[in-house]
Amino acid sequence: MFKCNYKTLSLCFNAFHDVKVNDMPEYGDYVLLELKDGRHTAGQWYPNDTFGKENIMSGKFGRGSFDSVDVSEVVKWHYLERYDLSRCLEDEDIGSINFAPRSEDTYEVKISGFKSFKDGDFPKREQYCLLIFNDGTLHAGRWDELGENNGMFIYASALASHSMEKVWAWTPLSSDEVFEREEAKERERLAEEELNKNPTADPEKFKYGTDINVYYEKALEKLRKEYPWATVNQMKKQLQPYVIVPRHGKYIFGQDNGTFMGQPVVKEWTGGSTADEFIDFLCEYTRENVKSYDPQVKFTYGTDIKTYFDMAYEKVKKDYSWLNKKIADKYCKYAIIEVDGELEYARKFRDDKEFHIYECATADSILHNMEYEFQEAALRENPVEAEYAVPFGSVDIRGWGLEKYTIYKLKTGDYKVYVQAGDRTTGGSREFFITPDCFKAKTYSEFLDRYLEIVPGGSFGLCKKDLLPNKDLKKFFGY
């Protein structure tokens, strides 16, 4: 690594260019800028057009997404990325590096005060900095804090960035509106923290104190008159719960919306001015959630998951004759578990080692899900022995074009259909099992009537008039 002491290093930029016609950077050059008000920044030159009539110029110096300096604000510019300081920085005695020769009338800008991440020094959020890379090149960018002691320097649109690992030393350039807005937000945050150290409570709104659980308990008393199974856990589950927090020096009721950029986000409740009004609101806000926990509806068939497994299995087995419980259990791991005192449906996905809550408000919903999973499992375990790609011309399905329509004969003698359609940007596919009931039809025409109830022509492109004349398809289906 370089031997130079960055703490005492100065960079002296001498050969500045005035902003004028025929003396501007090349398109895309990243350059150091001096603004009309004397501040210094950097940016990538994007002219709006070639220089026009009467020497009028237009364009901007981009610094990041929605972050730029118009050329009208700039008086001078200096090349930045064209330099390689490696050899100079290898000299431990170097104290100042000049960019271009100096003379008495040379306009000079000196930049110093470099710091290093290795010393635990980090820029402030949104601070725009001059950077010396580990390879000795110069760059610039705006510090984007990703967490404590972690971040990157944004330098172009679409969040193009320099990682902190590339930077040998950095120093802030002049303050700007983006940074000043962030500083103002930080001052507001600190002022808010000071106000909230000793918050006051409105005696009408917080008649029962400042413990939010007290208000949930009082709302629960009312809800249990209608829903005797209700619990506070049910009231708080699957919803953004309400909290009591200080704001501007006063306690408020608010909806907890998590955090954003490391700061809590709480939406204040403004639906009333008294404690009892808030309790009534909590009842209405949580009513549907509590209602969904009715044990007679959620667990109509009891709380033994084997009961649900057997019911779904027996229903699917009627059409998927080769299905057995070993296949069903291989792909479909369901359970009924207790979470925070409440019974919940749960399942394991793929290679999971533990169960996760599977949101189902009714017993019939979980049965429907299990049946679908058993059907999918059965098809996975039934190899394809033959296939027939149905021929078709140009078929439009409400703006999508039919791409594939293939019939598969399975090892057991059953059939499934694969349909794929799409447009220029997206697409989709579906698979259908042709139930044995279809094949009880005595004629091919009657068979197609039953078949098209499963794979409707209006939805998937080919109707009876398209399929009936196809003798190869008729033979493939065994008619």
HULIN-V560080 format. One record per residue. N is the residue number from 1. RES is the residue in one small letter. PSI is psi in degrees with one decimal (* if undefined). Layout:
N;RES;PSI
N;RES;PSI
This chain:
1;m;163.5
2;f;147.0
3;k;-16.1
4;c;145.5
5;n;103.5
6;y;-22.6
7;k;-28.2
8;t;6.7
9;l;139.5
10;s;138.3
11;l;122.8
12;c;108.5
13;f;116.6
14;n;-45.6
15;a;69.3
16;f;151.2
17;h;136.5
18;d;146.0
19;v;109.5
20;k;163.3
21;v;142.4
22;n;12.9
23;d;58.1
24;m;160.5
25;p;164.3
26;e;153.5
27;y;126.7
28;g;-5.3
29;d;135.5
30;y;119.0
31;v;157.8
32;l;139.5
33;l;142.6
34;e;126.5
35;l;166.7
36;k;-28.0
37;d;7.8
38;g;-5.2
39;r;160.3
40;h;136.0
41;t;-162.6
42;a;166.1
43;g;167.4
44;q;125.4
45;w;122.0
46;y;92.7
47;p;141.8
48;n;-32.0
49;d;178.2
50;t;161.3
51;f;128.0
52;g;-157.1
53;k;154.3
54;e;30.3
55;n;31.1
56;i;130.6
57;m;148.9
58;s;146.0
59;g;-173.9
60;k;161.0
61;f;108.3
62;g;138.7
63;r;-5.6
64;g;-172.5
65;s;121.8
66;f;32.9
67;d;107.8
68;s;165.4
69;v;124.5
70;d;146.4
71;v;-25.1
72;s;-16.6
73;e;-6.1
74;v;138.6
75;v;-33.6
76;k;155.3
77;w;157.4
78;h;137.7
79;y;146.2
80;l;-58.1
81;e;-3.8
82;r;-5.6
83;y;148.7
84;d;112.9
85;l;7.9
86;s;-51.2
87;r;-39.1
88;c;-42.4
89;l;-13.4
90;e;-8.1
91;d;115.5
92;e;-16.6
93;d;-3.1
94;i;135.6
95;g;-25.8
96;s;136.9
97;i;123.0
98;n;133.9
99;f;100.4
100;a;153.9
101;p;152.7
102;r;148.0
103;s;176.6
104;e;-36.2
105;d;12.9
106;t;132.6
107;y;123.7
108;e;141.0
109;v;122.4
110;k;128.5
111;i;128.3
112;s;-159.5
113;g;33.6
114;f;147.5
115;k;169.5
116;s;144.2
117;f;-28.2
118;k;-24.3
119;d;2.4
120;g;15.0
121;d;131.9
122;f;145.9
123;p;163.8
124;k;158.2
125;r;131.8
126;e;15.7
127;q;133.1
128;y;128.9
129;c;152.0
130;l;136.5
131;l;138.4
132;i;118.5
133;f;164.2
134;n;-18.6
135;d;5.3
136;g;1.4
137;t;159.2
138;l;140.2
139;h;-179.4
140;a;160.9
141;g;164.5
142;r;128.0
143;w;123.1
144;d;109.1
145;e;122.5
146;l;-8.2
147;g;-178.5
148;e;124.7
149;n;37.0
150;n;138.2
151;g;-168.7
152;m;165.5
153;f;112.7
154;i;131.7
155;y;-9.4
156;a;178.9
157;s;168.2
158;a;28.8
159;l;30.1
160;a;135.3
161;s;157.8
162;h;129.3
163;s;151.5
164;m;-22.6
165;e;-20.9
166;k;-13.6
167;v;124.6
168;w;-44.4
169;a;154.8
170;w;156.0
171;t;143.0
172;p;141.6
173;l;-167.6
174;s;150.7
175;s;150.1
176;d;-179.1
177;e;-39.1
178;v;-47.1
179;f;-40.8
180;e;-36.1
181;r;-40.4
182;e;-39.1
183;e;-39.7
184;a;-40.5
185;k;-39.4
186;e;-40.0
187;r;-40.1
188;e;-40.7
189;r;-44.0
190;l;-38.8
191;a;-38.7
192;e;-41.0
193;e;-41.3
194;e;-43.3
195;l;-35.7
196;n;5.0
197;k;-33.6
198;n;70.7
199;p;153.3
200;t;160.1
201;a;127.9
202;d;121.8
203;p;-27.2
204;e;-42.4
205;k;-31.8
206;f;48.8
207;k;-29.6
208;y;19.9
209;g;-169.2
210;t;24.5
211;d;112.0
212;i;-26.7
213;n;-29.9
214;v;-41.0
215;y;-36.8
216;y;-39.8
217;e;-40.9
218;k;-38.1
219;a;-36.1
220;l;-40.3
221;e;-40.2
222;k;-42.5
223;l;-33.8
224;r;-17.7
225;k;-30.2
226;e;-35.8
227;y;88.3
228;p;-18.6
229;w;-4.7
230;a;146.0
231;t;162.5
232;v;-37.7
233;n;-41.1
234;q;-39.0
235;m;-33.0
236;k;-16.7
237;k;145.0
238;q;10.0
239;l;159.2
240;q;105.8
241;p;163.7
242;y;149.0
243;v;167.7
244;i;118.7
245;v;156.7
246;p;141.6
247;r;127.8
248;h;34.3
249;g;4.6
250;k;146.9
251;y;143.5
252;i;157.4
253;f;134.4
254;g;156.9
255;q;125.0
256;d;110.0
257;n;27.2
258;g;-144.2
259;t;156.7
260;f;124.5
261;m;37.9
262;g;-1.7
263;q;138.4
264;p;142.5
265;v;112.8
266;v;121.0
267;k;118.6
268;e;138.3
269;w;126.7
270;t;22.8
271;g;5.2
272;g;-177.3
273;s;5.6
274;t;161.7
275;a;-41.7
276;d;-32.5
277;e;-37.9
278;f;-39.0
279;i;-42.5
280;d;-39.7
281;f;-43.0
282;l;-37.8
283;c;-47.8
284;e;-38.7
285;y;-33.8
286;t;-0.8
287;r;-51.4
288;e;-36.5
289;n;-43.7
290;v;-42.0
291;k;-35.6
292;s;-11.3
293;y;12.0
294;d;113.8
295;p;-26.1
296;q;-22.2
297;v;-46.3
298;k;-37.4
299;f;55.7
300;t;-35.9
301;y;24.4
302;g;-173.3
303;t;22.6
304;d;114.1
305;i;-23.3
306;k;-33.5
307;t;-45.1
308;y;-40.3
309;f;-48.5
310;d;-39.4
311;m;-45.9
312;a;-41.8
313;y;-47.6
314;e;-35.3
315;k;-43.5
316;v;-34.8
317;k;-28.1
318;k;-37.2
319;d;-37.0
320;y;76.8
321;s;-27.2
322;w;-8.0
323;l;136.3
324;n;169.0
325;k;-26.5
326;k;-42.2
327;i;-46.2
328;a;-43.3
329;d;-25.8
330;k;-39.8
331;y;-15.4
332;c;94.9
333;k;102.3
334;y;159.3
335;a;165.8
336;i;116.3
337;i;163.9
338;e;126.9
339;v;117.9
340;d;40.0
341;g;-0.2
342;e;140.4
343;l;135.7
344;e;147.8
345;y;145.6
346;a;160.7
347;r;160.4
348;k;136.1
349;f;131.2
350;r;-115.0
351;d;19.1
352;d;144.6
353;k;-9.2
354;e;161.8
355;f;148.4
356;h;147.7
357;i;133.6
358;y;105.5
359;e;107.3
360;c;122.4
361;a;-17.1
362;t;156.8
363;a;-36.7
364;d;-29.9
365;s;-44.1
366;i;-35.5
367;l;-43.0
368;h;-42.1
369;n;-43.0
370;m;-40.9
371;e;-44.5
372;y;-43.5
373;e;-39.5
374;f;-38.7
375;q;-45.4
376;e;-41.8
377;a;-41.8
378;a;-43.4
379;l;-33.8
380;r;-31.3
381;e;9.8
382;n;97.3
383;p;152.1
384;v;133.1
385;e;-24.3
386;a;156.8
387;e;155.1
388;y;118.1
389;a;112.5
390;v;124.8
391;p;143.9
392;f;158.9
393;g;-136.8
394;s;114.9
395;v;119.2
396;d;127.4
397;i;83.8
398;r;52.1
399;g;-15.7
400;w;148.1
401;g;135.0
402;l;129.3
403;e;-39.4
404;k;143.1
405;y;94.2
406;t;133.6
407;i;133.5
408;y;133.6
409;k;127.7
410;l;167.4
411;k;-34.0
412;t;-3.7
413;g;-2.9
414;d;173.1
415;y;149.7
416;k;160.8
417;v;136.4
418;y;123.6
419;v;132.0
420;q;136.6
421;a;160.2
422;g;176.3
423;d;-159.2
424;r;-21.3
425;t;-21.9
426;t;177.4
427;g;-179.0
428;g;165.4
429;s;157.7
430;r;154.6
431;e;137.9
432;f;136.9
433;f;129.7
434;i;109.7
435;t;149.0
436;p;-26.3
437;d;-32.3
438;c;-36.0
439;f;1.5
440;k;-8.1
441;a;139.6
442;k;-26.9
443;t;159.6
444;y;-35.8
445;s;-44.5
446;e;-37.1
447;f;-45.5
448;l;-34.0
449;d;-43.4
450;r;-40.6
451;y;-43.1
452;l;-6.6
453;e;-24.8
454;i;-43.8
455;v;77.8
456;p;133.7
457;g;-36.9
458;g;-25.4
459;s;-29.1
460;f;14.9
461;g;-34.1
462;l;121.9
463;c;-176.4
464;k;-38.0
465;k;-23.6
466;d;-34.4
467;l;-32.2
468;l;-41.7
469;p;-9.8
470;n;100.7
471;k;-33.9
472;d;-39.2
473;l;-42.5
474;k;-43.8
475;k;-37.4
476;f;-33.1
477;f;-3.1
478;g;19.3
479;y;*
